[in-house]
């Protein structure tokens, strides 16, 4: 039964609210109809009693109670005595309607009213209908008479039934109108919700900056708009994080992939000796390991900041990492790369792969723009380790300084290299995630200088 009711229940909010309104209106109209019908029956019964008492008062004028016995006077309106009227002298029946034989139900009811000796009314079932009887006391000096009149309630019952039928028809019309108007009103009220839902779906698909807070809405819709705005902001942040991670992975994997492709092209160009083939395999293996390290580092950094290794305690020898990076640096043109440090070891509170990912973009940019030399300096300071990456190239244009670390920005998009402008932004983000930072020194000339600061290990 419950399963059937669940299947029959409306599935839309509009249908459910309309059903609730219809049920509530039905209960209210039923109660009002019952109250109205009860009051109408009471009013019709009062009208019948008034008519009966009025007839009894008219008949009482024909009753003589001055003598020792009750007498009925002859009048010109003798037809009143033929219209369901009983006259009693005490409990003794004096007159009765010709149509009411002795022992009939009406006569018995009239006898009971007369025996009560007071003014009262009662209803008697006769056949398929009802008859109303009322008694009136006519007191005299020596005798007391009782006049009982009867009235068929069929016309009054017909009026009551007609009123009830009219009420039911009116109730049905009102309920139909209530249901239709409720569906219409709820539909119009929910139309802005559907519109906002469609807009939120479109905006989330294209990460649009539009929001609902800029428009004026009723209080309820304003709260919904605020919730949708917060949800859209979270979706946009997730999509931007996904796009950033995709771009960073593409940017970092481009170099080892290029090495693999170049080695394979060189190996296929002509027959190679086993030694050359072995060297090619080594280069490809190193590039593959570098790609795996890049993926592990960036994916670890993309996880929850409370758990990924970028913020976990760890130390690495910065000098050994920097030496390996400078010695294996690929330059687009002949450039001298040297590591300048007075310390055999400098421990930074980061992992080795993370340090590589931070420093590699700085070295790649320096090698790309240097004229002759790239210098890497590592020096300690209280609680931190500084790594300076310098080149003797043209330096960073003054107009581009503020956009230097913004993702996707390049000082000159037509300078001939296929960079995406993500390296510096990635390096600074990883450094800050590890508790450090990267800064550009605009006073350094010639060329450019970037200073990496990391917590000491």
N, C-alpha and C positions, 0 to 999 in steps of 0.2 A: 504493500500500500504506500509506504513511504517512498519507495523507488518510483512508483507511478506518479506520485505527487511531484517529485523532483523533476521528472520528465515533462510534466504538464506546466511546471512553473516557468514563467518568462525568463529568458536568458539575458535580456538587455536591461539596463538600469531604467530606461524609459518605460518598458513593459512592467517592471516590478513596481515602480512608483505609481503607475497608472492603476495597477491591480490593488495596491494598498489604498489609494484614494477611492477606488470603486467600492472596496470592502467597507471602508470607514463610512462612506456615504450611504451604503446599503443599510448598515446597522443604524445609522442616525435616522434615515428615512423610515425604517421599520418602526423604530420607537415613536417617532412623531406621528406616524399613521395610526398606530395603536392608541396613542393618547387622543388623537383627533376623533377616531371612531368611537372611543369610549365616551368622550364629551358629547359627540353628536347623538349617540343613543340616549344618554342621560337627558339631553335637551328635548329630544323627541318624546321621551317618556313623560317629561314635565309638561309638555304641551298637551299630551293625551290626558294627563291627570287634570289639568286646568279645564279642558273641555268637559271631562266627566263631572267635575265638581260644579261647573257652570250649569250643565244640564240638571244635576241633582238640585241645585238651588232653584231652577225654574220649576222642577217638579214639586219641590217643597212648598211652593205657593198654592198648590192644589190640595195640600194635606191639611185637614182640620184636626187639631190636637186640643181643642177647648173642652171637648166632652170626655166622658169616661172611656170612650173608645176612639180609636183613630178612624177618621172617615176621609175618603177621597172625594173631593168636590168635582162636580161636572163642570168642565170648562170648554171653551171653543177650541182649545189646543189638546184635545184628547189623544192626538197622535203621539204626544210625548210619552204616554204610558205604553205605547206599543213599541217604543224604541229601546228595548233591553233595559227596562226599569223595573225594579222590585221595591215594594213598599211593605214595611214590617211595623207591626204594633208590638214593640218588644221583640220577643222571638217568634211571634205569630206572623205568618205571611198574609198580607192583606191583598196585594195586587202583584201580578207577575206578567211578563210579556207572553202573549199568546204563542209565540214561537218556542218558548222554553218550557218543555213538559216537566212535571214534577220528577225529582230524582235525577235530573240531568246534571252534568258537571258544572254548568254555569249556575244553576239554581243552588246546588250544594255549596259552591263558593260564595254566593250571595248570602246563604244562610249563615255561613261562618263569619262573614263580615258583620252581619246584623247581630250575631251573638256576642261579638266583642264589645258592642255598645260604645264605640268611639269612632272618630273620623279616621279612616285608613284606606289603603289601596293595596291590591294584590294582582298578580298576573296568573292566568290559568291557561294551560295548553288545551286546545280543542282542535282535534283533527290534525291538520298540517300547519295550523297557525296558532296564534296566541290572542287571548282576550284580556283586556285590562278592566278591572272592576274597582270602583271607589264608592265608599259609603259616606253619607252625610246625616248627622243627627238633627232631627227637628224636635225641639223640646217645647212642651206645652205646660199649662198650669196643672193638668191632671194626668196627662199621658205624654209619652215620648215616642216619636216615630223615627224610623230609619229608612232612608232612601238609598238604594244601591243602584248605580248605573253601570252599564258595561259598554265597552267600545272595542271593536275589532282592530288589532294592531297591524294588520296586513299593510295598509297604506304607509304607516310609519316605518314598518320594517322594510318596505320597498324603498322608501326614501333613504333609510340608513344604508341599504345595500347599494343604492345608486351612488351615494356619497363615498362608500368604501371602494366601489369600482372606479369612480372618478379619481380617488386618491391613489389607487394602485396604478392607474394609467399615467397619472401625473408623476408618480414615483419612477416609473419605468422611463418616461421621457427625461426626467431630471438626471437619473443615473446614466442614461446614454449620453446626455450632454456633458455630465461630469467626466465620464471616461474620455470622451472625445476632446474636451477642453484640457483635461489633464495631460493627455498625450501630446496635444499641441503645445501647451505651456512648457512641459518638461523637454520636449524636442527643441523648442526655441531656447530654453535655458541651457541645454547641453550643447547647443551649436557652437558657442565659443570654445567649449572644452574640446570638441572634435577639431575645430580649427587650430587650436593651440597644439593638439597632439600631432596633427599633420605638419604644422610648422616645425615642431621639435624634431620630428622624424627627418624632414628635409635638412634642417640646420645641422643635425648630428651627422648626416651622411657627408656633408661637404665642409664640416667644421667651420660653419659660418660664425662670425662674431656677433650676429644679431641676437638680442635677448628680449624677453617679455617684460622686463622691468622698466623699459623705456616707454611702454604704453600704459594708459590708464585703464584699470579694470576694477570691477567690484571687489569687495574685500576677500570673498572666497576665491575668486579667480586670481586675485593678486597673490594670495598665498600659494596657489597652485603654480602660478608663473614663477614665483621665487624658488620653489622646489625644482621646477623644470630648468630654470637658469643654473642652479647649482649642479644639477645632473649634466646639463650640457657643458658646463665648465669642466667637470670631471672627465666627460667623454673627450672633450677637446684636449685636455691635458694628457690623457692616455694616448690619443692618436698622435699628438705631437711627440710624446715620448717614444712611441713606436717609429714614427718617421725619423726622429733623431737617431735612434739606435740603428735603424736600417741605413741611414746615411753614413753614420760613423763606421759601421761594419764595412760598407762598400768602400769608404775612403781608406780605411786601414788595410783592407785585403787587396787593394789594387796593386800595391807595390810587390808583395810576394807572388801574386798571380802573374804580374808582368815578368818577373824573374823566371817563373816556371815556363811561361810561353816562350820567352827569349831563349832559354836553354834548349827547349824542345825544338824550336826552329833551327837553332845552330846545330843541334845534333842530327837533324834530318837533312841539313843542307848538303852534306857529303859524308862518305864513310869515315868513321872515327875508330881510333885505336881503343883497345880495352881500357887503357888508363884514362883517356878522354871521356869515354862512356861512364866510367866510374866517377870521375869528377862531376859530370853532368848529373848523375844520380845523387851525389852528395848535395849539390846545390838545390836540386828539386826537393830532397828530403828536408834540408834546412828551411826552405821556403814553406813547406807543408807544416813543419813544426811551428814556424812563426805564425802561420795562419791559425793553427789550433790555439796557440797562446793568445793571439789577438781575440779570437772568439771567446775563449774562457774568461779573459780579463773584462771584456766589455759586457758579456752576459752576466758575470758576477756583479759588476757595477750597476747593471740595470735592475737587479733584484732589490728587495726591501733594504733600505739603507741601514736598518738595525741589524742586518744579518750578513750582507755581502762583505767580501774580504777587504774592500777598500778602506773600511773603517776598523777592521779587526786588527789587534795588536800584531806586529810583525816587523822585522828589520831585514835590511839587505845592505850589502856593501855597494854604495853608490859609485865608488871609483871603478870597480871591476865592471859594473854595468855600463858606465860611460865609456870606458876603454873599448869594450866590445862594440858599442854602437859607433864610435868614431872610426874604429878600424874597418868596420864593415859597411860604412856609409857609401851609398851609390850617389855619384854626382853627375849632373847632366853635362858638365864640362870640367876640364882639369881644375881642381880646387884642392888646396892643401888643408887637411884637417888635423888638428892637434889638440891634445888634452893637457891642460895646464893646472897642476895641483901639487901642493907641497906635502900632501899626506898620502901615505900608502893605502889607508883605509878611512872611509867616512861612512858611518852607518846611519841610514835614514829609516824612519819608522814606516816603511811601505814594503810591499813585496817586490821582488825583482821584475816580474812581468808587468806590474802596474807602473813601475818606474820607467820601463822601456816605452810603454804606451804614452807616458807623459812627455818624455824627452824626444821621442822619434819625430813628432810633427815639428818641434823646434829645430832639430837638426836638418830635416828635409827642407824647411823654408830657408834656413841659412845657406844650405848648399845650393839651393835654386837661385838665390839672388846674390850670392857672394861673387866678387870679381876674382880673387885669388886665394883667400884664406878664410877658414872657419875655425874659431877658437872656442873650446869648452873649458870653463874654469869651475872647479869645485872647491868650496871653502867652508869651514865651519863657523858657526856663530852660537851664542848662548841659546841652547835649546833647539836650534834649527840647523839645517844644512842648506847652503845656497849653491845653486848651479847656474852659471852665466853662459849663455850661448850667444856668441858674437860673430858677425860677418862684416866684410868690408865693402858691401854692395851699396846701392843707392839709398838704402834705409826706407823707413815707412813715411809716406807722404803725410804732411801735417794735417791735411784735410781728412785723412782716413783714420787718424788715431782713435777717435771715439768709436769707430765701427770695427776696430781691429779684432775684437774677440766675439763679434756677433756671428752666429752660424750662417753660412752661405754667403758671406760678404768677401769680396776680393777688391784690392785696390785697383787693379787693371785686369778686366776680364779678357783683354785681347793681347796678353803678354806671351801667348804661345804655349803655356802649359795647361794641362787638363784638370787642374785641381778644382775641388768643389767648395773651397773656403770653409772647410770643417775642422781642419787640423788644429788651429790655435784654440778654437772654441772647445774642442774635445780635450785638449791638453789642460786648459784652465779648469774645466769641469772636473776632470779626474783629480787634479791637484787639490782643488777645494774639497772634494769628497774625502781626500786623505788627510785633511786638516792643514793643507798648505795653500799656495797661491802662485800665480804667474803674473808678472808685471813687465811692461815695456818701459825702457828708459829712453825718453825722448831727447835727453841731453847728450847721448852717446853719438859721436861722429868720428870718422865716417861710418856708414853702415848702420846696423841695428843691433840692439842688445836686448835679450829677454832674460829675465832673472826668475828662476824657479826656487821657491822656498818650501822646504818640507820639514816636518818634525824630525828631530834627531832621534836615532835609535839607541 
